[in-house]
């Protein structure tokens, strides 16, 4: 707020929020310096360095901005620019044109290489590399006007091997164009080390194999740790990869039910001997396997809670199929439909047979003759055919399907003496709370707004690398926050006024929204005041160190 010029003093208010913590974190990681080494300092089109612009995009994504370039100026009008950048910057410098040119610089450098040379190197310098590497992929949908390919109309643009196209949408938006984003994260905090952007119709099986080969080679060159192992879903488990003995990788994955031996094991009952109990209603059995000639350990995991839930859902679907079968029977059978040809009746019968794989359907096609007038020379005339259907449940097949509920098989080639069965299961089950959480954050409105709108395909790849870099800062901040609270044996209150010891950095950003910095200028002197700092926030600021303490006005 600015008072009229006639006033003897001026008052200015800015939202300080959690930006001081991000500033402290980036200084601690030396991320801005690393960005300056990777990207050229400036473009002739703007005054800010590319590293400052990338940093500003991270503040925008981790702050209250919408994540869109054209609205960045609105965000920085309320942003404490001087406190964060340590110099005066014209807010008009943060415009879509300026930010887009930085994305062009990242695209020229190579989006994937840019992320590796920043996030991975920073993680390596700060000893943030973990043994447990989680691998997965997701689809990111977007819209925009793209140039047509020169070789014919109607084809989407393909740049640097990236094909802009439709594909199987994990977000259930098959109507939108998409790209596939793969990511490797490490540790319990889910710190991203590797990202790749691929064509929208890329298959996970081949994708995972290529990524692991590249990542293994990269680790051997820059961070040789013999104890690394990859955790991925069933897309990793394929003969093509497991039979590739040209390299050795330690892995933990899920065995798909398409493997005949795995399906037979899952169809066995979950009662009997050999089961070992785990916490929270889980239990497991151990098998030795040499599938594809690779010695490995199979751990069949059963959850009581998941079993009863999936069993109830499955029985409901069986009942729903019977309701639909009854409706089809009433429509085509019981002398309701007269088919002129026998083939027409059998065609409908075959469609009904394929309708449910858990029902045995018996078909009977009966000819229908009509008796004409008694004085006619023709006594009986064939008029058509009636279709009669009976069905009953395939009890054995249904029971085998029920036995598969609430169970899955975790496979690994890690030897027993290196990692216990319980740790293997725990590592696989943690992936949902790890990399899946990262994907949810990336797709949230905080990072991507309501969608991505770019005319240039290369900018999409560059922007996704910056999004992943913002996620890197966010998750490192979460790690430092939790370690700090644990070491000092402290807790902070959440929105429900409940004390917790494992807050997220995103939750902290919401708690600190109310923190304001007030500047009062009187007779050439400036006075600063920080408002709405409660004792919990003081604890957090002390955890993040001297830079944060200075920004928030601590003595």
N, C-alpha and C positions, 0 to 999 in steps of 0.2 A: 504494500500500500504506500503510495506516494502522496504527500500533502502538497497543497498549492505552493508555488514559488515564494509567495509572501510569508510563508510560515518560517519561523526561525530554526526549525529542525525538520529532518526527514526521517521517515520510518519505512523500512523495507522488510517484507516477510517472505521467507522461502521454506519449502518443504525439505528439511534435512533428512528425515526418515532414517533408513538404514544405509544410505549412500556412503556415509563415513566408514562403515564396516567394509563395504565393497572396496573402497579406496585403500583401506588398511590391508585388506586381503591381497589386492593386486600388487601393492608395494612389497608385501611380504614374499609373494611368489616371483616378483620381478617380471610380471607378465607384460607390462607395458614396454619395458626394455627389450624383452624378447620379440615383441611385435615390431619394434623399431628396427631390429636386426633383420627380420624376415622381409618386411615390406619397405619400399622406398619411402623416404621421409615425407615428401610432398609431391603433389601434382601441381602443374602450372595453373590449374583452374581454381585452386582454393588455398587458403592460408593455413588451415589445420593440417597436421601430419596424418598419415594414414593410420598410424598407431593410435592417435587420439580419437579418430573417427570410429575405429573398431571398438575402442574403450567406451565411447559414447553409446554405441549400439548395445553393448553389454549392459550399461546402466539402464538403457531404455527397456531392454527385455526383462531385467531383474527388478525394475521399478514399477511405476504405475502406468507406463506407456502401453500403447496398443500393439507395439512391435512393427508397425507399418512406417515406411520411410516418409511418406508424405505428411504424416502427423507428428514427426519427430520434433519439429519446431515448437508445437504446442506443449510437448513434454518438457523441453528445456527452458521454456519461459518461467516455469515454477521450480526449476532445478538449481541448486546452489553451485553454480559453475565455478566461481572463484575459489570456494573451499575445496572442491574436488580436483580441479585442474591447476590450482595454484597460480592462476593468472586470469586476467579479464579476457573474455571471449564474447564476441558479438553473437547473440542467439540466432541471428539470421544465417550464420555459417552452417547451422545444422539443418540444411534443407535436403530435399529428395535428390537433387542433382549432385550435390557434394557427396552424399552418402553412397549414391549409385556408382560414382567414379571409384570410390574405394572398393566396392564390390568388383568392379572391373579389374582393379589391380590384383585382388585376390584370385580372380578367375585366370588372369594371366600367369600368376605364380603357380596356380594349380590348387584347387580347393582342398583336396585330400592331403596334398603335401603341406599346405599351409597349416592345417590342423595338427598334423604330425610334428612339424617343426616348431610348433608353439606349445600345445597342450602336452604332448608326450614328452618333449624335452624338459618342460617345466616340471612335470611330474617326476621325471628321472632326477632332475637337480634337487628336488625337495623330498626325495625318498618316499614318493607316494605310489610307487609301483607295487602291485599286489600279485600274489601267486595265483589267485583264483580269477580267471578271465571269463566273463560272461559274454556270449555272442548271440545276437538275434537281429532280426530285421523288422521293419514296419513300412507301411505305405503312407506317403504324405501327399494329399490331394491339393491341387491348386488350379487356378484359372488365369486366363490372360490371353492376349492376342499374340500368336507366334507366327513367325515367317514360314511360308510354305517351302518345302524342299524344291530344289530346281528340277529334279527328275520327276516331273509329273505333278498334277494337282492332287490335293486331298491327302498327301503324305505329310506326316509331322516332321518337324525339324530334328536332326540328329547331329549333335556336336560333341566331340571328344568321346564318342562311344555311347553317349546318353541319348536314348530314344524316348521322345515324349509321346506317350501312348496310354491307352487304357490297359488294365490288367486286373488280376484278382485283387479286389480292394479289401484290406483287412479292416478298414473303417466303414465297410459296407456302403461305399459310395461309388458304384460302378459307372455312374453317369459322368464322373469327373476324371480329368486327366491326372496322372499321378507319376511319382517317381518312387523307387524303393530305396530306403535309407537303412544301411547296415551299421551296426555299432558294436564295439567291444568295450565293456566296462570292467572295472576291477575293484575288489574289496567290497566290504559291506556298505560303503557309502555310494557305490555305483559311480565312481569317477571315470568318465569316458577317456579312453586312450586312442581310439581309432574310429574313424567314420568313413563311409563311402556312400556315394550317391549313384544309383544304378537305374537302368531303364525300368519303366513301369510294369513290364511283364516278365521281369527276371525271376527265375525259379530259385527257391531257397537252397535246394540240394547242391546244385553246382556252385552257387554263390558262397555258401559256407566253406566248402572245400578250398576254393581259391583264396578266400580271406585268411583261413588258418595257415595255409602254405606261406602266404606273404607275411603275415604277422609273425610266424615262427622265424622266418628268415630275418625279419627286422629285429626281433628280440635277440637273436644270436649275434647280430652285428653291434647293436647299441646297448643292450641290457641283457647280457648272458646269464639267465637264471635257469638252471636245470630243473627247478621244482615247479615251473609254471604248468598249469593245466587249464583246458578250455571246458566251459560248461555251456551246453546248447540244447535245444529241443530236438525232436526226432528227425528233423530235416538233416541233421549231421550224420545220422546213422544210415549209411548206404554202403553197398558192396564196392562201389566205385572208389569211395574214399578209404574204406577199411582195408581194401586189398592193395592200396598204394603203399608199398613198403620202401619207396625211395626216400621217405622221411619218417621220423618217429615223433608222434605228438601224443601227449597224455590228455585224455578227454574223459568227460562225464556227460552222458546224454541219455535220452529216453528211447527205448526200443519201440518202434511203431508196431501196431497190431497187424500190419500187412505181412510181417515175418511169421511164417507158419508155426515155427517152434514157439515163439513168444505167445501167439494166439492160443496154442494148446495149453501152455502153462497158465495163462490167465483164465482159461475156461474151467480149470480145476476149482474145487470148492476152497473157501478161505478158512475152513475149520479143519482141525487135526493137529498133528505134531509138526515140529520143525519151525513154528512161527516164534519170532522173538519180539517182545513187546517194546514199543517206543512211547514217549510221552504224547499226550493229546489224542489218544485213541488210535494211534498208528501201530502197525506191526509189520514185520518183513520176514521173508525167507530168502535164502542164498542158494544160487545155482552157479555152476561153472559151465562156461560155454566156449566154443572155438569157432563161432560163426565167421565165415569168410576166411578161415585159417588164422584168425587173430585170437589168442588166448585172452579171455575177458571174464569179468565177474558180473553176473546178473542178480539184481536185488529186487525181488517182487514186493512192492509196498502196498499195503491195504489200509484204508481209512474207513472206520465204522460210520462216521458222520457222512462222508461222501457216498458210501455204499447205500445207505438207506435213502438218501436224497435222490441219487441217480436211479435207484430201483423204483422209487415212487414215480419219478418222471417217465421211466421206461414203461411201466404198467399203464400209465395214463395214455401214452402214445398207442399202446396195443389196443386199449379200449376205444380210442378215437378212430383207429383204423377199422375196427369192427363196426362202429357207427357208420362210417363212410361206405364200408362193404354192404351193410344192410340197405343203405340208400341206393346203391347201384343195383342191388338185387331187386328191390322194389321197382326200379325204373325199367330194367331190361328183362326181368324174369317174371314167373308166375302168370304167364299168358298176357302180359301187358304189352309186349312188343312182338309183332309178327315179322320175322325176317324172310324176305323173298328168296334169298339164297342161303345155303348152308354155310358157305364161306364167310358171309357177313356175321353170322352168329358166332362162329369160331374166332373171328377177328376180335369181337367184343370180349369173348371169353379169355383170349390171350392177354388183352389189356388188363382185365380184372386180375388174372393170375400174377401179373407183374406188379400189381398194386401193393401187395404186402408180402414180404419175404418170411414173415413169421406165421403165416396161415396156409394150410393145405386146402386148396380149392378144387372141388370136383365139379366137372362140367358134364351136362347131358343135353344134347340137342335132339328134340323130338319133332318129327314131321307132323303137320296138321292137315287133315283131310276134311273136306266138307261134303256132306250128303245132300245131293240135289233133289229135285222133285221126284216123287216116286214113279211118275209116268215117263221120266227121262231115261234114255238108254244108258247114260253114264251114271253110275251109282256113286262113286267116290272120286273127288278131284283134289289133288295136292295144292294147297293154298300157300304154304310156307313152312317156317320152322319156328318153334318156340325154344327158348333157352332156359334151362333150369340149373341153378347153382347151389351147392351146399359148401360150407367151409367150417373148419375147425382149427384150433391152435396146434402149432408144432411144439409140443411141450418140451421135448428134449432140446430143441434149438433155442427156445425161449430161456430155458434154464441155463444153458451155456452162456447166453448173452447176459443174463443176470449175474452169473458168476464173474464176468469181466468187469462189472460195475465196481467203482471205488478202488480199482487196482491199476497199477502201472509198473513197468519194469525200468529200473535205472541200470544202465550198463556203464562199465568203466574198464579201462586197461591198466589202471593203477594197481600195483601189487598190494597184497594184504598188509605187509609189514610197513608200508609207507603211509597208508591212510585207512582208518577203520571203516567198517560198513556204515556206522551211524554218521560219520563225518561225510561220507560220500552222499548219503541220502539228504543230509542237511544242506550240502553244497548245491545239489540240484533243486531242492525246494526253495532255496533262497533266491533263485533266479527271478521268480515272479515278483519278489519284493525288491529286486535290484534293477535289472534292465527294463522290466515292464514299467516300473515307476518312472524311469528316465524317459521312456517313450510317451507316457501320459503327460509329463511335464512339457516335453517338446511340443506336443500337439495342443497344449492348453492355450487359452486366449492370451496369457501373459507372454508367451514366446512368439506365437504365430498370429495373434489377433484372431480375426474371423476367417483368415485365409491368406494365401500368398498371391499377390498380383504383380507379375513381372512380364515384360514383353521379351526380355532377353533370357534365354535358357541358361547361359553361363552364370548370370546373376543368381539364379535359383540355387545352383550348386555352391556358389560363394556364400550366399545368405545362410544356407543350411550349415556350413562350416562355422559361421559366426554364432548361430544358434547353439551348436554343440559346444562352442567355446564358452558361451554364457552358462550352459549346463555344467561345464567343468568348474567354473568359478562358484556356482551355486552349491555343488556337491562337496567341493573342498571346504567351503564355508561351513557346511553342515558337519563335516568331519572335525574341523577345528573347534566348533562350538561344543559338540558333544564330548570331545576329549577334554576341553577346558572345564566343563561342568563336572566331569567324572574325576579329574585330578584334584579339583577343589572341593569335591563332595557337596555341590550345590544343585539347586533346582530352580526352575522358573515356572511361573503360572501361565497356563494357556488361556484360551478365550472362555473356557468354562470355570476359570478360577481354580483349576486343579494343578497341583505341583507335578511337573514332569522333569525327567532327566535326559530325555532323548528328543528334543525339539528339532524341527527341520529349519533350514535357512529361509525357506519360503514362509513358514509360519512366523518366524522372527520379523520378516519384512512387513507382514501385516500388523504385528504388534507395535512396530515403530512408525507406522504411518502418521501418527499424531505428532511426532517430534518436529518442532519448528525451530528455525533460527531467525531471530529478530535483530535487525541492524538499525541503530539510531545514530544519525549523523547530526552533530550539534557543534557549531562554531569550528568547523574543520576537523573535529575529532569524531571517531567512530566507536560506538559501544555495541558489543555483541551479547546476546542473551539466548540461551537454549531453553526451550520450554518443553514440559511434559516428559521429563526423564524420571521414571520411577525406579525403586531399588533394584528390580529385576533387570531393567535395561542397563543400569550401572554395572551390574555383574557381567553382562554380556560384553559391554564396551571394554572393561578391564581385561577380559579374555583375549580380545583382538589386539591388544597392545598399545604402544605409545602413539602411533599415528592416529588411531581411532580416538584415543584419549584427548589428543590435541584438537582434533576436529570438533569434538563434542564439549570442548571448553573445560576439561579437567585440569586442575592445578598441577 
